[in-house]
Amino acid sequence: MAGGRRRSAAFTPLHRPSYPRAARVPPQFRLIGAKGSGIVVPAIVMTFSDRRTQAGPKAKPKIRRVIAALERREPDRVPIGEFFWTAFLNRCKAELAVGEGFNPYRYWDLDMVVLVPNLDPHIQPVQLLEDSPQRKVVKTGFGATIESRPGCPMPAFLGFDTKTFAQMEALVFDAPADPRRYFAPIADQINAVGDALNLDVPPFVERVNAYAGDFCVFGSVCEPHEMVWRIIGAENALVKMAEAPARFARFIERLGDFLAGVAQAQIAAAGGKLSGLYIWGDVAYRRGMLFSPRFWREVYKPQVKRLCDVAHAAGLKTVYHGCGNASAIYPDLIEIGVDAYNPLEAKAGLDVVELKRQYGARWAFNGNLDVRVLATNDRAPVRREVLRKLNAAKGGGFILQSDHSIPDNVSPATYAYVVQLAREHGSYPLRLEEFDEDVGR
C-alpha cells in the first residue's frame, strides 16, 4: 500500500447525503466506555451463515466462494478480486465507451471489494493548499503535506508535522470509534490522495451499503508501520527505530491501540455486512524486509495479532497486504492468524505456485498474476500466466488477482481475457491443460 493508494472502489460515484459533524449514528449503537472513554460501538458478532442470510442474492455465492477459498476449501470456482490504477480506469472509459460512472467491479462482475474507512489520526478534510494544472498540494489529517502531479503514478510527500520523539509522544489521536470515521463524507488521506486526487469521498458505511448486495465486502485497517511512516515519514521511521528502539516501540504500541479500535468500530459500523478485513502493511521491498525480522517480531507482530484477533472475534477473515518480499515473516503471519497474503509481487521474486507447495496446507493466497506479463497484451503468455497460477487454487486457498494493481499499459481487452480465462478454467475441477503442475496436498 505504499504511497497511500487505494483505488476505484473508494472512488465510485454515489449519492452523498449530507451528514452533520457528529454524523447519524444507527440506533443499535451503544456506549461501552472502553478505558473510560465512552466509545460508541455496538456488540455485533456474526457467523458467515448470518452474513449470507442478510446478503443480497448476487452477494451470497460470492461470499461463499471467497470464504471457502480462504478456508482452503474448493468452492464452485476460483474467486476473482482486483485493484486498479486510475489511469487504467480512464483507459477503460475511453475504449469501452462506458461513461464516467464506469465501475470495474460491476462491469466484470468480480467477487470481492475492499473498502477503507477514515484512518486519519485527526479527522479533518484534506486541505487543498495549491491547485494548478502543473501540481496540487494538500495537507491531510496525518499532518502530511503531499504533492500530486499529472502523469505521476504516486504522490510525493513533502513534509510532516510530526518529526521528533517528543512530537510523536504528544500526538493525540481522534477516537477510533468517532462516528465521523464511518458515517461522514470527509476526504481522508488514504481514500483521497493516491494516484489521483479525489476529494469527494462518500462515507465508509454508504460505500459498504452500496456494494454489500452484490459483492463479498472487506473492510480494512493499516498495521502500525503503514501508519507510522505516514505520520513521520518513511526514512524517519527507519531512523527512529534504530535511534531509540524502546521509545519507538512504545509509539507503535499506541498505534496498535488506535488501530485495534478502528478495526472493532468499522466492523460494528458496517452492521454485519463485512466478510473480512484487509490489513495494509508494507514492511518489505523487492529483496527482503525493510528492517530486521527480529525487530518486526518483537515490536510489530503483537500488534498485527491484535488486529487478527479483533477480526476473528467478529467472525471475519483477514488478508494481509504487504508489497515487496516479506517471506521472512510468512510463518509468523500464519502463526498469529492471518488467513491469506496479498499481493505476492512477482517482480519481488514471489511465485504463488511455489508458495502453495511450501505453505498450501496452512495458508491461502490472493494475487501474483504478473502485471508485466499482462502488459504484453499478448494472449499466449497471458494465458500461460493465468493457467499456471491457477495451480495455486488446487484444494482451494487462492483468490485470483494481479500482483498489485492493473496499470494502464494493460488493455481493457486483455483484462477481460484474464477474467474469461479464470472463469473457463478456474471452475472446479480445474482445467489447466498443458500448464497443470503438481503442488502437493
LUMFI-250510 format. One record per residue (C-alpha): residue in three letters; y, z, x; residue number from 1. Coordinates in steps of 0.2 Angstrom, whole numbers, plus 5000, padded with zeros to 4 digits. Example, Ala and Ser with C-alpha at 12.3 -4.5 7.8 and 13.67 -1.06 7.14 Angstrom:
% residues 2
residuo->ala; v->4978; w->5039; u->5062; num->1
residuo->ser; v->4995; w->5036; u->5068; num->2
% end
This chain:
% residues 441
residuo->met; v->5000; w->5000; u->5000; num->1
residuo->ala; v->5011; w->4998; u->5015; num->2
residuo->gly; v->5029; w->4994; u->5010; num->3
residuo->gly; v->5029; w->5002; u->4993; num->4
residuo->arg; v->5022; w->4986; u->4984; num->5
residuo->arg; v->5013; w->4987; u->4968; num->6
residuo->arg; v->5014; w->4971; u->4958; num->7
residuo->ser; v->5013; w->4961; u->4942; num->8
residuo->ala; v->5005; w->4975; u->4931; num->9
residuo->ala; v->5021; w->4985; u->4933; num->10
residuo->phe; v->5032; w->4970; u->4930; num->11
residuo->thr; v->5025; w->4963; u->4914; num->12
residuo->pro; v->5039; w->4961; u->4901; num->13
residuo->leu; v->5038; w->4974; u->4887; num->14
residuo->his; v->5048; w->4980; u->4873; num->15
residuo->arg; v->5058; w->4995; u->4881; num->16
residuo->pro; v->5063; w->5009; u->4869; num->17
residuo->ser; v->5077; w->5020; u->4873; num->18
residuo->tyr; v->5072; w->5037; u->4880; num->19
residuo->pro; v->5084; w->5052; u->4882; num->20
residuo->arg; v->5084; w->5061; u->4899; num->21
residuo->ala; v->5071; w->5074; u->4893; num->22
residuo->ala; v->5060; w->5060; u->4885; num->23
residuo->arg; v->5050; w->5061; u->4870; num->24
residuo->val; v->5035; w->5072; u->4873; num->25
residuo->pro; v->5020; w->5070; u->4862; num->26
residuo->pro; v->5017; w->5085; u->4851; num->27
residuo->gln; v->5000; w->5088; u->4859; num->28
residuo->phe; v->5008; w->5094; u->4875; num->29
residuo->arg; v->5009; w->5112; u->4878; num->30
residuo->leu; v->5016; w->5124; u->4891; num->31
residuo->ile; v->5003; w->5130; u->4903; num->32
residuo->gly; v->5015; w->5139; u->4915; num->33
residuo->ala; v->5007; w->5134; u->4932; num->34
residuo->lys; v->5013; w->5146; u->4945; num->35
residuo->gly; v->5026; w->5152; u->4933; num->36
residuo->ser; v->5034; w->5135; u->4931; num->37
residuo->gly; v->5031; w->5131; u->4913; num->38
residuo->ile; v->5024; w->5114; u->4917; num->39
residuo->val; v->5022; w->5103; u->4902; num->40
residuo->val; v->5004; w->5096; u->4901; num->41
residuo->pro; v->4990; w->5095; u->4888; num->42
residuo->ala; v->4972; w->5101; u->4892; num->43
residuo->ile; v->4963; w->5084; u->4890; num->44
residuo->val; v->4946; w->5081; u->4897; num->45
residuo->met; v->4937; w->5066; u->4890; num->46
residuo->thr; v->4920; w->5059; u->4893; num->47
residuo->phe; v->4918; w->5040; u->4896; num->48
residuo->ser; v->4909; w->5039; u->4879; num->49
residuo->asp; v->4925; w->5047; u->4871; num->50
residuo->arg; v->4936; w->5034; u->4881; num->51
residuo->arg; v->4926; w->5020; u->4875; num->52
residuo->thr; v->4926; w->5026; u->4857; num->53
residuo->gln; v->4945; w->5025; u->4856; num->54
residuo->ala; v->4947; w->5009; u->4867; num->55
residuo->gly; v->4950; w->4993; u->4859; num->56
residuo->pro; v->4936; w->4980; u->4856; num->57
residuo->lys; v->4941; w->4970; u->4871; num->58
residuo->ala; v->4943; w->4985; u->4882; num->59
residuo->lys; v->4926; w->4993; u->4878; num->60
residuo->pro; v->4915; w->4981; u->4888; num->61
residuo->lys; v->4927; w->4981; u->4902; num->62
residuo->ile; v->4927; w->5000; u->4904; num->63
residuo->arg; v->4908; w->5000; u->4903; num->64
residuo->arg; v->4907; w->4986; u->4916; num->65
residuo->val; v->4919; w->4994; u->4928; num->66
residuo->ile; v->4911; w->5012; u->4926; num->67
residuo->ala; v->4894; w->5005; u->4929; num->68
residuo->ala; v->4899; w->4996; u->4945; num->69
residuo->leu; v->4907; w->5012; u->4951; num->70
residuo->glu; v->4892; w->5022; u->4947; num->71
residuo->arg; v->4881; w->5009; u->4957; num->72
residuo->arg; v->4873; w->5003; u->4941; num->73
residuo->glu; v->4871; w->4984; u->4937; num->74
residuo->pro; v->4882; w->4980; u->4922; num->75
residuo->asp; v->4882; w->4964; u->4912; num->76
residuo->arg; v->4892; w->4955; u->4926; num->77
residuo->val; v->4902; w->4960; u->4941; num->78
residuo->pro; v->4919; w->4966; u->4936; num->79
residuo->ile; v->4935; w->4957; u->4942; num->80
residuo->gly; v->4951; w->4966; u->4947; num->81
residuo->glu; v->4966; w->4960; u->4957; num->82
residuo->phe; v->4984; w->4962; u->4964; num->83
residuo->phe; v->4996; w->4948; u->4965; num->84
residuo->trp; v->5011; w->4944; u->4976; num->85
residuo->thr; v->5026; w->4940; u->4966; num->86
residuo->ala; v->5028; w->4923; u->4974; num->87
residuo->phe; v->5010; w->4918; u->4968; num->88
residuo->leu; v->5016; w->4923; u->4950; num->89
residuo->asn; v->5031; w->4912; u->4952; num->90
residuo->arg; v->5020; w->4898; u->4958; num->91
residuo->cys; v->5009; w->4900; u->4943; num->92
residuo->lys; v->5024; w->4899; u->4931; num->93
residuo->ala; v->5029; w->4883; u->4939; num->94
residuo->glu; v->5012; w->4875; u->4940; num->95
residuo->leu; v->5003; w->4881; u->4924; num->96
residuo->ala; v->5018; w->4879; u->4913; num->97
residuo->val; v->5015; w->4897; u->4906; num->98
residuo->gly; v->5033; w->4903; u->4904; num->99
residuo->glu; v->5042; w->4918; u->4911; num->100
residuo->gly; v->5031; w->4930; u->4901; num->101
residuo->phe; v->5016; w->4925; u->4912; num->102
residuo->asn; v->5003; w->4939; u->4914; num->103
residuo->pro; v->4989; w->4935; u->4926; num->104
residuo->tyr; v->4978; w->4949; u->4919; num->105
residuo->arg; v->4978; w->4942; u->4902; num->106
residuo->tyr; v->4978; w->4924; u->4907; num->107
residuo->trp; v->4962; w->4926; u->4917; num->108
residuo->asp; v->4956; w->4940; u->4906; num->109
residuo->leu; v->4952; w->4951; u->4921; num->110
residuo->asp; v->4943; w->4968; u->4919; num->111
residuo->met; v->4955; w->4981; u->4926; num->112
residuo->val; v->4973; w->4985; u->4928; num->113
residuo->val; v->4981; w->4998; u->4939; num->114
residuo->leu; v->4997; w->5007; u->4935; num->115
residuo->val; v->5009; w->5018; u->4944; num->116
residuo->pro; v->5020; w->5032; u->4937; num->117
residuo->asn; v->5036; w->5038; u->4944; num->118
residuo->leu; v->5031; w->5047; u->4961; num->119
residuo->asp; v->5049; w->5049; u->4967; num->120
residuo->pro; v->5052; w->5066; u->4974; num->121
residuo->his; v->5069; w->5066; u->4965; num->122
residuo->ile; v->5069; w->5057; u->4948; num->123
residuo->gln; v->5084; w->5046; u->4948; num->124
residuo->pro; v->5086; w->5027; u->4945; num->125
residuo->val; v->5086; w->5016; u->4960; num->126
residuo->gln; v->5104; w->5014; u->4966; num->127
residuo->leu; v->5110; w->4996; u->4970; num->128
residuo->leu; v->5121; w->4998; u->4985; num->129
residuo->glu; v->5123; w->4980; u->4989; num->130
residuo->asp; v->5120; w->4964; u->4979; num->131
residuo->ser; v->5122; w->4947; u->4987; num->132
residuo->pro; v->5112; w->4931; u->4987; num->133
residuo->gln; v->5108; w->4935; u->5005; num->134
residuo->arg; v->5102; w->4953; u->5003; num->135
residuo->lys; v->5100; w->4968; u->4991; num->136
residuo->val; v->5101; w->4986; u->4997; num->137
residuo->val; v->5096; w->5000; u->4987; num->138
residuo->lys; v->5094; w->5019; u->4988; num->139
residuo->thr; v->5079; w->5027; u->4980; num->140
residuo->gly; v->5073; w->5044; u->4974; num->141
residuo->phe; v->5064; w->5046; u->4990; num->142
residuo->gly; v->5080; w->5047; u->4999; num->143
residuo->ala; v->5076; w->5030; u->5007; num->144
residuo->thr; v->5089; w->5016; u->5010; num->145
residuo->ile; v->5079; w->4999; u->5008; num->146
residuo->glu; v->5084; w->4981; u->5011; num->147
residuo->ser; v->5077; w->4966; u->5002; num->148
residuo->arg; v->5080; w->4948; u->5007; num->149
residuo->pro; v->5074; w->4932; u->4999; num->150
residuo->gly; v->5059; w->4924; u->5006; num->151
residuo->cys; v->5054; w->4941; u->5015; num->152
residuo->pro; v->5037; w->4947; u->5008; num->153
residuo->met; v->5041; w->4965; u->5012; num->154
residuo->pro; v->5057; w->4976; u->5011; num->155
residuo->ala; v->5065; w->4984; u->5026; num->156
residuo->phe; v->5068; w->5002; u->5027; num->157
residuo->leu; v->5085; w->5005; u->5034; num->158
residuo->gly; v->5086; w->5024; u->5034; num->159
residuo->phe; v->5080; w->5041; u->5027; num->160
residuo->asp; v->5090; w->5056; u->5021; num->161
residuo->thr; v->5076; w->5067; u->5027; num->162
residuo->lys; v->5073; w->5066; u->5046; num->163
residuo->thr; v->5071; w->5084; u->5053; num->164
residuo->phe; v->5058; w->5098; u->5050; num->165
residuo->ala; v->5072; w->5108; u->5043; num->166
residuo->gln; v->5076; w->5095; u->5031; num->167
residuo->met; v->5058; w->5092; u->5026; num->168
residuo->glu; v->5056; w->5111; u->5023; num->169
residuo->ala; v->5072; w->5111; u->5012; num->170
residuo->leu; v->5067; w->5097; u->5002; num->171
residuo->val; v->5064; w->5101; u->4984; num->172
residuo->phe; v->5053; w->5090; u->4973; num->173
residuo->asp; v->5057; w->5087; u->4954; num->174
residuo->ala; v->5042; w->5094; u->4944; num->175
residuo->pro; v->5027; w->5084; u->4945; num->176
residuo->ala; v->5025; w->5086; u->4926; num->177
residuo->asp; v->5043; w->5082; u->4922; num->178
residuo->pro; v->5041; w->5071; u->4906; num->179
residuo->arg; v->5053; w->5058; u->4913; num->180
residuo->arg; v->5040; w->5053; u->4926; num->181
residuo->tyr; v->5029; w->5046; u->4912; num->182
residuo->phe; v->5040; w->5043; u->4896; num->183
residuo->ala; v->5057; w->5037; u->4903; num->184
residuo->pro; v->5061; w->5020; u->4909; num->185
residuo->ile; v->5068; w->5025; u->4926; num->186
residuo->ala; v->5067; w->5012; u->4940; num->187
residuo->asp; v->5057; w->5021; u->4954; num->188
residuo->gln; v->5054; w->5016; u->4972; num->189
residuo->ile; v->5036; w->5011; u->4971; num->190
residuo->asn; v->5037; w->5001; u->4955; num->191
residuo->ala; v->5054; w->4994; u->4958; num->192
residuo->val; v->5056; w->4990; u->4976; num->193
residuo->gly; v->5042; w->4979; u->4983; num->194
residuo->asp; v->5041; w->4961; u->4987; num->195
residuo->ala; v->5054; w->4958; u->4974; num->196
residuo->leu; v->5067; w->4970; u->4967; num->197
residuo->asn; v->5063; w->4974; u->4948; num->198
residuo->leu; v->5075; w->4987; u->4941; num->199
residuo->asp; v->5069; w->4985; u->4923; num->200
residuo->val; v->5053; w->4996; u->4924; num->201
residuo->pro; v->5046; w->5002; u->4907; num->202
residuo->pro; v->5039; w->5020; u->4905; num->203
residuo->phe; v->5022; w->5023; u->4913; num->204
residuo->val; v->5015; w->5028; u->4896; num->205
residuo->glu; v->5022; w->5012; u->4887; num->206
residuo->arg; v->5013; w->5002; u->4901; num->207
residuo->val; v->4997; w->5011; u->4898; num->208
residuo->asn; v->4998; w->5009; u->4880; num->209
residuo->ala; v->5001; w->4990; u->4882; num->210
residuo->tyr; v->4985; w->4987; u->4892; num->211
residuo->ala; v->4973; w->5000; u->4885; num->212
residuo->gly; v->4967; w->4990; u->4871; num->213
residuo->asp; v->4962; w->4975; u->4882; num->214
residuo->phe; v->4958; w->4982; u->4899; num->215
residuo->cys; v->4950; w->4996; u->4909; num->216
residuo->val; v->4966; w->5005; u->4914; num->217
residuo->phe; v->4968; w->5016; u->4930; num->218
residuo->gly; v->4982; w->5027; u->4934; num->219
residuo->ser; v->4987; w->5030; u->4952; num->220
residuo->val; v->4994; w->5043; u->4964; num->221
residuo->cys; v->4998; w->5042; u->4983; num->222
residuo->glu; v->4989; w->5054; u->4995; num->223
residuo->pro; v->5001; w->5064; u->5007; num->224
residuo->his; v->5003; w->5051; u->5021; num->225
residuo->glu; v->5008; w->5037; u->5009; num->226
residuo->met; v->5021; w->5049; u->5003; num->227
residuo->val; v->5027; w->5057; u->5020; num->228
residuo->trp; v->5031; w->5040; u->5028; num->229
residuo->arg; v->5042; w->5035; u->5013; num->230
residuo->ile; v->5051; w->5052; u->5015; num->231
residuo->ile; v->5054; w->5052; u->5033; num->232
residuo->gly; v->5049; w->5035; u->5040; num->233
residuo->ala; v->5033; w->5028; u->5047; num->234
residuo->glu; v->5037; w->5031; u->5065; num->235
residuo->asn; v->5045; w->5048; u->5062; num->236
residuo->ala; v->5029; w->5054; u->5053; num->237
residuo->leu; v->5019; w->5050; u->5068; num->238
residuo->val; v->5031; w->5058; u->5080; num->239
residuo->lys; v->5032; w->5074; u->5069; num->240
residuo->met; v->5013; w->5076; u->5068; num->241
residuo->ala; v->5012; w->5076; u->5087; num->242
residuo->glu; v->5028; w->5086; u->5090; num->243
residuo->ala; v->5023; w->5101; u->5079; num->244
residuo->pro; v->5006; w->5098; u->5071; num->245
residuo->ala; v->5005; w->5115; u->5062; num->246
residuo->arg; v->5023; w->5113; u->5055; num->247
residuo->phe; v->5019; w->5096; u->5049; num->248
residuo->ala; v->5003; w->5101; u->5041; num->249
residuo->arg; v->5012; w->5114; u->5030; num->250
residuo->phe; v->5023; w->5100; u->5023; num->251
residuo->ile; v->5008; w->5089; u->5020; num->252
residuo->glu; v->5001; w->5104; u->5010; num->253
residuo->arg; v->5017; w->5105; u->5000; num->254
residuo->leu; v->5015; w->5086; u->4996; num->255
residuo->gly; v->4997; w->5090; u->4991; num->256
residuo->asp; v->5003; w->5102; u->4978; num->257
residuo->phe; v->5015; w->5090; u->4971; num->258
residuo->leu; v->5003; w->5075; u->4971; num->259
residuo->ala; v->4989; w->5085; u->4963; num->260
residuo->gly; v->5002; w->5090; u->4949; num->261
residuo->val; v->5006; w->5072; u->4947; num->262
residuo->ala; v->4988; w->5067; u->4945; num->263
residuo->gln; v->4985; w->5080; u->4932; num->264
residuo->ala; v->5001; w->5076; u->4922; num->265
residuo->gln; v->4998; w->5057; u->4922; num->266
residuo->ile; v->4981; w->5060; u->4916; num->267
residuo->ala; v->4987; w->5071; u->4902; num->268
residuo->ala; v->5002; w->5060; u->4898; num->269
residuo->ala; v->4990; w->5045; u->4896; num->270
residuo->gly; v->4981; w->5054; u->4882; num->271
residuo->gly; v->4963; w->5049; u->4887; num->272
residuo->lys; v->4967; w->5031; u->4890; num->273
residuo->leu; v->4964; w->5031; u->4909; num->274
residuo->ser; v->4947; w->5027; u->4916; num->275
residuo->gly; v->4951; w->5032; u->4934; num->276
residuo->leu; v->4964; w->5034; u->4947; num->277
residuo->tyr; v->4968; w->5024; u->4962; num->278
residuo->ile; v->4973; w->5034; u->4977; num->279
residuo->trp; v->4985; w->5025; u->4988; num->280
residuo->gly; v->4984; w->5030; u->5006; num->281
residuo->asp; v->4987; w->5019; u->5021; num->282
residuo->val; v->4981; w->5028; u->5037; num->283
residuo->ala; v->4974; w->5014; u->5047; num->284
residuo->tyr; v->4979; w->4997; u->5055; num->285
residuo->arg; v->4969; w->4982; u->5059; num->286
residuo->arg; v->4960; w->4990; u->5074; num->287
residuo->gly; v->4957; w->5008; u->5068; num->288
residuo->met; v->4966; w->5024; u->5062; num->289
residuo->leu; v->4985; w->5026; u->5064; num->290
residuo->phe; v->4981; w->5044; u->5071; num->291
residuo->ser; v->4967; w->5055; u->5076; num->292
residuo->pro; v->4952; w->5055; u->5064; num->293
residuo->arg; v->4951; w->5074; u->5068; num->294
residuo->phe; v->4969; w->5077; u->5063; num->295
residuo->trp; v->4965; w->5067; u->5047; num->296
residuo->arg; v->4950; w->5078; u->5043; num->297
residuo->glu; v->4960; w->5094; u->5047; num->298
residuo->val; v->4976; w->5090; u->5038; num->299
residuo->tyr; v->4974; w->5076; u->5025; num->300
residuo->lys; v->4956; w->5077; u->5020; num->301
residuo->pro; v->4958; w->5093; u->5010; num->302
residuo->gln; v->4972; w->5086; u->5000; num->303
residuo->val; v->4963; w->5069; u->4996; num->304
residuo->lys; v->4949; w->5080; u->4990; num->305
residuo->arg; v->4961; w->5089; u->4978; num->306
residuo->leu; v->4965; w->5073; u->4970; num->307
residuo->cys; v->4947; w->5068; u->4968; num->308
residuo->asp; v->4944; w->5085; u->4960; num->309
residuo->val; v->4958; w->5083; u->4948; num->310
residuo->ala; v->4952; w->5066; u->4943; num->311
residuo->his; v->4933; w->5071; u->4941; num->312
residuo->ala; v->4938; w->5086; u->4931; num->313
residuo->ala; v->4945; w->5075; u->4918; num->314
residuo->gly; v->4930; w->5063; u->4918; num->315
residuo->leu; v->4939; w->5049; u->4928; num->316
residuo->lys; v->4933; w->5039; u->4943; num->317
residuo->thr; v->4943; w->5037; u->4960; num->318
residuo->val; v->4946; w->5022; u->4970; num->319
residuo->tyr; v->4954; w->5024; u->4987; num->320
residuo->his; v->4966; w->5010; u->4993; num->321
residuo->gly; v->4968; w->5010; u->5011; num->322
residuo->cys; v->4974; w->4995; u->5021; num->323
residuo->gly; v->4968; w->4992; u->5039; num->324
residuo->asn; v->4951; w->4998; u->5046; num->325
residuo->ala; v->4949; w->5016; u->5041; num->326
residuo->ser; v->4930; w->5015; u->5044; num->327
residuo->ala; v->4930; w->5031; u->5055; num->328
residuo->ile; v->4933; w->5042; u->5039; num->329
residuo->tyr; v->4922; w->5032; u->5027; num->330
residuo->pro; v->4909; w->5046; u->5027; num->331
residuo->asp; v->4922; w->5059; u->5024; num->332
residuo->leu; v->4929; w->5050; u->5009; num->333
residuo->ile; v->4911; w->5049; u->5002; num->334
residuo->glu; v->4909; w->5067; u->5005; num->335
residuo->ile; v->4925; w->5073; u->4996; num->336
residuo->gly; v->4921; w->5062; u->4980; num->337
residuo->val; v->4930; w->5045; u->4982; num->338
residuo->asp; v->4919; w->5034; u->4971; num->339
residuo->ala; v->4925; w->5017; u->4979; num->340
residuo->tyr; v->4935; w->5009; u->4993; num->341
residuo->asn; v->4949; w->4995; u->4991; num->342
residuo->pro; v->4954; w->4983; u->4998; num->343
residuo->leu; v->4942; w->4981; u->5013; num->344
residuo->glu; v->4953; w->4969; u->5023; num->345
residuo->ala; v->4943; w->4955; u->5030; num->346
residuo->lys; v->4957; w->4952; u->5043; num->347
residuo->ala; v->4953; w->4970; u->5049; num->348
residuo->gly; v->4935; w->4966; u->5053; num->349
residuo->leu; v->4928; w->4973; u->5037; num->350
residuo->asp; v->4913; w->4964; u->5029; num->351
residuo->val; v->4908; w->4971; u->5012; num->352
residuo->val; v->4890; w->4964; u->5013; num->353
residuo->glu; v->4888; w->4974; u->5030; num->354
residuo->leu; v->4896; w->4989; u->5022; num->355
residuo->lys; v->4884; w->4988; u->5007; num->356
residuo->arg; v->4869; w->4988; u->5019; num->357
residuo->gln; v->4877; w->5004; u->5028; num->358
residuo->tyr; v->4883; w->5014; u->5013; num->359
residuo->gly; v->4877; w->5005; u->4997; num->360
residuo->ala; v->4866; w->5019; u->4991; num->361
residuo->arg; v->4881; w->5031; u->4992; num->362
residuo->trp; v->4897; w->5021; u->4989; num->363
residuo->ala; v->4905; w->5007; u->4979; num->364
residuo->phe; v->4917; w->4994; u->4985; num->365
residuo->asn; v->4932; w->4985; u->4977; num->366
residuo->gly; v->4939; w->4970; u->4987; num->367
residuo->asn; v->4935; w->4960; u->5003; num->368
residuo->leu; v->4937; w->4942; u->4997; num->369
residuo->asp; v->4946; w->4935; u->5012; num->370
residuo->val; v->4963; w->4928; u->5006; num->371
residuo->arg; v->4964; w->4917; u->5022; num->372
residuo->val; v->4948; w->4908; u->5016; num->373
residuo->leu; v->4955; w->4906; u->4998; num->374
residuo->ala; v->4971; w->4899; u->5005; num->375
residuo->thr; v->4962; w->4884; u->5012; num->376
residuo->asn; v->4961; w->4879; u->4994; num->377
residuo->asp; v->4945; w->4870; u->4999; num->378
residuo->arg; v->4931; w->4873; u->4986; num->379
residuo->ala; v->4917; w->4873; u->4998; num->380
residuo->pro; v->4922; w->4888; u->5009; num->381
residuo->val; v->4929; w->4897; u->4994; num->382
residuo->arg; v->4913; w->4895; u->4985; num->383
residuo->arg; v->4904; w->4902; u->5001; num->384
residuo->glu; v->4916; w->4916; u->5002; num->385
residuo->val; v->4914; w->4922; u->4984; num->386
residuo->leu; v->4895; w->4919; u->4983; num->387
residuo->arg; v->4891; w->4928; u->4999; num->388
residuo->lys; v->4902; w->4943; u->4995; num->389
residuo->leu; v->4893; w->4945; u->4978; num->390
residuo->asn; v->4878; w->4951; u->4988; num->391
residuo->ala; v->4888; w->4967; u->4988; num->392
residuo->ala; v->4885; w->4968; u->4969; num->393
residuo->lys; v->4866; w->4970; u->4971; num->394
residuo->gly; v->4861; w->4985; u->4961; num->395
residuo->gly; v->4879; w->4987; u->4956; num->396
residuo->gly; v->4893; w->4995; u->4966; num->397
residuo->phe; v->4905; w->4981; u->4968; num->398
residuo->ile; v->4921; w->4975; u->4959; num->399
residuo->leu; v->4926; w->4958; u->4965; num->400
residuo->gln; v->4944; w->4957; u->4972; num->401
residuo->ser; v->4954; w->4950; u->4986; num->402
residuo->asp; v->4955; w->4959; u->5002; num->403
residuo->his; v->4973; w->4964; u->4997; num->404
residuo->ser; v->4983; w->4953; u->4985; num->405
residuo->ile; v->4984; w->4935; u->4981; num->406
residuo->pro; v->4998; w->4926; u->4990; num->407
residuo->asp; v->5007; w->4910; u->4985; num->408
residuo->asn; v->4998; w->4899; u->4998; num->409
residuo->val; v->4983; w->4901; u->4986; num->410
residuo->ser; v->4985; w->4889; u->4972; num->411
residuo->pro; v->4983; w->4894; u->4954; num->412
residuo->ala; v->4968; w->4882; u->4953; num->413
residuo->thr; v->4959; w->4890; u->4967; num->414
residuo->tyr; v->4961; w->4907; u->4960; num->415
residuo->ala; v->4955; w->4900; u->4943; num->416
residuo->tyr; v->4940; w->4894; u->4953; num->417
residuo->val; v->4936; w->4911; u->4960; num->418
residuo->val; v->4936; w->4918; u->4943; num->419
residuo->gln; v->4925; w->4904; u->4937; num->420
residuo->leu; v->4913; w->4907; u->4951; num->421
residuo->ala; v->4912; w->4926; u->4948; num->422
residuo->arg; v->4908; w->4923; u->4930; num->423
residuo->glu; v->4895; w->4910; u->4933; num->424
residuo->his; v->4886; w->4918; u->4947; num->425
residuo->gly; v->4890; w->4936; u->4945; num->426
residuo->ser; v->4881; w->4939; u->4929; num->427
residuo->tyr; v->4865; w->4949; u->4931; num->428
residuo->pro; v->4853; w->4944; u->4938; num->429
residuo->leu; v->4865; w->4937; u->4951; num->430
residuo->arg; v->4863; w->4918; u->4956; num->431
residuo->leu; v->4869; w->4917; u->4974; num->432
residuo->glu; v->4858; w->4902; u->4979; num->433
residuo->glu; v->4859; w->4897; u->4997; num->434
residuo->phe; v->4871; w->4912; u->5000; num->435
residuo->asp; v->4858; w->4926; u->4995; num->436
residuo->glu; v->4856; w->4939; u->5008; num->437
residuo->asp; v->4845; w->4955; u->5009; num->438
residuo->val; v->4856; w->4970; u->5008; num->439
residuo->gly; v->4843; w->4983; u->5006; num->440
residuo->arg; v->4842; w->4996; u->4992; num->441
% end
